[in-house]
């Protein structure tokens, strides 16, 4: 199986140069969102994120440390259960 995978071009590298670049940028943006603190992700999915936390804001660089993310967007630490 790994042998077949090596023979095929990556999905990100298929198509014209412009299509490849567009796909690679989208993939990078989506992968960055995986760095969000779980409680922030949940707030977004529940529609309970603070007004300061916008899609435009998420497109810009943001801290990778969860505590720094909460501070940046004014989100309190999640309660421990």
GUFI-351792 format. One line per 2 residues: for each residue y, z, x of N, C-alpha, C, O. Coordinates in steps of 0.05 Angstrom, whole numbers, plus 5000, padded with zeros to 4 digits. Atoms other than C-alpha are relative to their C-alpha. Layout:
N
Y:Z:X:Y:Z:X:Y:Z:X:Y:Z:X ~ ... .
END
This chain:
81
4976:5000:5016:5000:5000:5000:5025:5000:5017:5044:4985:5012 ~ 4977:5000:4983:5049:5017:5055:5004:4974:5014:5026:4965:5020 .
4999:5026:4987:5032:4951:5088:5014:4980:4981:5031:4964:4991 ~ 4987:5018:5018:5053:4913:5025:5030:5006:4997:5047:4988:4994 .
4972:4991:5002:5118:4953:5021:5016:4989:5023:5040:4983:5019 ~ 4985:5009:4977:5138:4931:5090:5005:4970:4998:5025:4960:5010 .
4996:5029:5002:5131:4857:5072:5022:4992:4981:5034:4970:4983 ~ 4979:5006:5020:5179:4860:5013:5027:5010:5009:5029:5031:5021 .
4974:4990:4993:5253:4865:5023:5008:5023:4981:4998:5024:4958 ~ 4991:4978:5016:5286:4928:4998:5015:4990:4975:5029:4969:4977 .
4986:5008:5024:5313:4924:4927:5030:5000:5005:5045:4984:4993 ~ 4971:4999:4994:5381:4942:4955:5009:4976:5017:5033:4971:5018 .
4992:5022:4982:5379:4882:5002:4995:4973:4987:4998:4952:5001 ~ 5005:5026:5013:5361:4828:4951:5026:4989:4987:5044:5005:4982 .
4977:5012:5013:5411:4779:4922:5021:4991:5020:5017:4992:5045 ~ 4978:5009:4983:5477:4753:4949:5012:5023:5015:5007:5046:5008 .
4986:4979:4985:5519:4792:4999:5016:5018:4982:5015:5043:4986 ~ 4983:4984:5018:5566:4815:4944:4983:5017:4982:4989:5040:4977 .
5019:4984:5017:5508:4837:4899:4988:5023:5015:4986:5045:5005 ~ 5012:4979:4983:5476:4875:4956:5020:5023:5005:5014:5046:5003 .
4980:4980:4995:5541:4910:4973:5006:5017:4975:5009:5042:4977 ~ 4995:4985:5025:5553:4929:4900:4978:5019:4994:4983:5042:4987 .
5023:4983:5005:5483:4957:4893:4999:5023:5020:4993:5046:5012 ~ 5000:4979:4980:5488:4996:4958:5021:5021:4994:5017:5044:4998 .
4978:4982:5007:5555:5026:4937:4992:5018:4976:4997:5042:4976 ~ 5009:4985:5024:5527:5046:4869:4979:5021:5008:4980:5044:4999 .
5021:4982:4992:5466:5077:4901:5012:5024:5015:5004:5047:5011 ~ 4987:4978:4984:5509:5117:4950:5015:5019:4981:5014:5043:4986 .
4985:4983:5019:5553:5143:4892:4981:5017:4984:4986:5041:4981 ~ 5019:4985:5016:5493:5164:4851:4986:5021:5017:4983:5044:5008 .
5014:4981:4982:5458:5197:4910:5018:5023:5006:5009:5046:5009 ~ 4981:4979:4994:5521:5237:4925:5000:5021:4978:5004:5045:4983 .
4999:4981:5023:5518:5268:4855:4977:5020:5002:4978:5041:4989 ~ 5022:4981:4997:5452:5300:4875:5008:5024:5016:4993:5044:5017 .
4990:4977:4984:5493:5346:4920:5014:5020:4983:5021:5042:4993 ~ 4986:4981:5017:5526:5379:4861:4983:5025:4995:4959:5023:4993 .
5014:4975:5007:5509:5452:4847:4986:4997:4973:4997:4984:4955 ~ 5014:5003:5025:5457:5456:4792:5016:5009:4975:5014:4997:4954 .
4985:4990:5023:5503:5497:4747:5023:4981:4993:5031:4978:4970 ~ 4979:5020:5005:5558:5444:4755:4988:4976:4986:5000:4965:4967 .
5014:5022:5012:5509:5389:4738:4994:5006:4970:4998:4989:4953 ~ 5006:4992:5027:5487:5427:4676:5025:5001:4983:5024:4992:4960 .
4975:5000:5015:5559:5438:4655:5009:4972:4992:5018:4967:4970 ~ 4993:5028:5006:5572:5363:4660:4982:4989:4978:4992:4976:4960 .
5018:5011:5020:5510:5345:4621:5004:5013:4972:4999:5000:4952 ~ 4995:4987:5025:5528:5396:4568:5029:4995:4989:5036:5004:4967 .
4973:5006:5008:5600:5370:4565:5018:5024:5002:5038:5026:4988 ~ 4985:4975:4998:5627:5438:4587:5014:5003:5027:5021:5025:5035 .
4987:4999:4974:5657:5419:4654:5030:5005:4996:5041:4997:4975 ~ 4971:4996:5003:5730:5440:4667:5014:4973:5000:5004:4953:5011 .
4985:5025:5002:5783:5387:4654:5006:4988:5027:5009:4964:5030 ~ 4994:5010:4973:5797:5382:4729:4977:4985:5012:4981:4969:5031 .
5024:5014:4990:5726:5357:4741:4996:4974:4985:4985:4974:4963 ~ 5001:5026:5013:5731:5283:4725:4982:4981:5016:4975:4986:5039 .
5015:5020:4985:5691:5221:4743:5015:4990:5024:5004:4986:5045 ~ 4983:5009:4978:5749:5198:4786:4998:5020:5023:4996:5013:5046 .
5002:4979:4979:5746:5265:4823:4973:5000:5014:4971:5005:5037 ~ 5027:5000:4988:5671:5259:4834:4996:4975:5017:4978:4975:5034 .
5002:5024:4984:5681:5190:4864:5012:5004:5028:5006:4990:5047 ~ 4988:4993:4975:5721:5222:4920:4982:5020:5015:4966:5033:5002 .
5017:4980:4986:5690:5264:4975:5004:5028:4989:5026:5036:4982 ~ 4998:4973:5009:5674:5334:4953:4982:5017:5018:4964:5007:5031 .
5016:4983:4982:5645:5395:4990:4970:4999:4993:4962:4996:4970 ~ 5028:4999:5005:5571:5398:4999:4990:5028:4994:4969:5032:4981 .
5007:4972:5006:5568:5474:4996:5006:5006:4971:5029:5001:4961 ~ 4996:4994:5028:5559:5497:4924:5022:5019:4995:5037:5016:4976 .
4978:4980:5004:5606:5556:4932:5027:4986:5003:5046:4992:4988 ~ 4975:5014:4996:5660:5509:4958:5006:4981:4976:5029:4977:4969 .
4997:5017:5024:5648:5461:4899:5012:5017:4977:5031:5008:4964 ~ 4990:4983:5022:5658:5518:4850:5029:5008:5004:5045:5008:4985 .
4972:4993:4994:5722:5539:4885:5018:4976:4995:5040:4979:4984 ~ 4984:5025:5003:5748:5467:4886:5007:4994:4971:5029:4987:4964 .
4997:5007:5028:5738:5458:4811:5005:5025:4982:5005:5022:4958 ~ 4994:4976:5015:5753:5530:4790:4978:5009:4981:4983:5017:4959 .
5023:4992:5016:5683:5545:4766:4990:5027:5011:4986:5030:5035 ~ 5010:4974:4991:5658:5617:4768:4971:4998:5008:4956:4981:4999 .
5028:4999:4992:5593:5635:4801:4982:5004:4976:4989:5018:4958 ~ 5018:4996:5022:5534:5630:4754:4989:5028:5000:4985:5040:5021 .
5011:4973:5003:5507:5695:4727:4970:5000:5009:4956:4981:5003 ~ 5028:4998:4992:5442:5718:4758:4984:5012:4977:4993:5031:4964 .
5016:4990:5022:5386:5729:4708:4980:5020:5011:4964:5031:4995 .
END
